[in-house]
Amino acid sequence: MTAKDRQEFKDYLKACTDRQVYGVLEKEKAANRQDYADLAQDELERRNLV
């Protein structure tokens, strides 16, 4: 993942609803994309949802 990819995905997650972030986390885990799953987890933690 490039720095640009990381920032774009973080921006995308910030625009998602709480429920959507949970969905993204599950989807990324299922696809074995740990970097993206970690960013989704970070967003949930930022929102104090975990």
C-alpha positions, 0 to 999 in steps of 0.5 A, a space after each residue: 500500500 502506498 502512502 497515497 492509498 493509505 490516505 485515500 482509504 482513511 479519508 474514505 473510512 472517515 466518510 463512512 457511517 459506523 455500520 459501513 466501517 464495520 462492514 469494511 472491516 469484515 470485508 477486508 479481513 475476509 479478503 486477507 487485506 490486513 493493511 486495509 483491515 487495520 485501517 478500518 479497525 483504527 477508524 473504529 477505535 478513533 470513533 470509540 466503537 470498540 
